[in-house]
Amino acid sequence: MILVSEWESIKKPNPLIFKRALEQLNVPPNVSLFVGDHPDNDVKAAQSVGMKGIWKKHF
């Protein structure tokens, strides 16, 4: 599943975008992970709703 923040009118790090994805997938945050390229907007934001956040560094 893909949620595009512009289509949802919610920009990260707003936790609502993560909560909406979890609701649509019907999964709890504690068994979910989010991989992103920004330590705050992706990783910390996902962690704020109880998901595991993974930082994909670009080299």
C-alpha positions in Angstrom: 0.0 0.0 0.0 1.2 3.5 -0.7 -0.1 6.7 0.8 1.1 9.9 -0.8 1.1 12.8 1.6 0.0 15.3 -1.0 -3.0 13.1 -1.9 -3.9 12.7 1.8 -3.2 16.4 2.6 -1.1 15.3 5.5 2.7 16.0 5.5 5.2 14.1 7.6 6.1 14.3 10.4 2.4 14.6 11.2 1.6 11.2 12.9 -1.9 11.1 11.2 -0.3 9.9 8.0 1.2 6.9 9.8 -2.0 6.2 11.7 -4.1 6.4 8.5 -1.8 3.8 6.9 -2.1 1.5 9.9 -5.9 1.8 9.8 -6.1 1.0 6.1 -3.9 -2.0 6.5 -5.7 -3.0 9.7 -2.5 -3.7 11.6 -1.3 -2.5 15.0 1.8 -0.2 15.1 3.8 -2.6 17.2 4.1 -5.1 14.4 4.8 -2.5 11.7 7.9 -0.8 10.4 8.5 2.2 8.3 11.7 2.7 6.2 12.5 6.3 5.3 15.3 8.6 4.4 14.9 11.3 7.0 15.7 10.7 10.6 13.1 13.1 12.0 10.3 13.2 9.4 10.3 9.5 8.8 12.0 7.5 11.6 11.0 9.6 14.7 7.6 10.3 13.3 6.9 6.6 12.8 8.2 5.8 16.3 5.9 8.4 17.8 2.9 6.2 16.8 4.5 3.0 18.0 6.0 1.7 14.8 9.5 0.7 14.3 11.4 3.3 12.2 14.3 2.4 10.0 16.6 5.1 8.5 17.8 4.3 5.0 20.8 6.5 4.5 21.8 7.5 1.0 25.5 7.3 0.3 
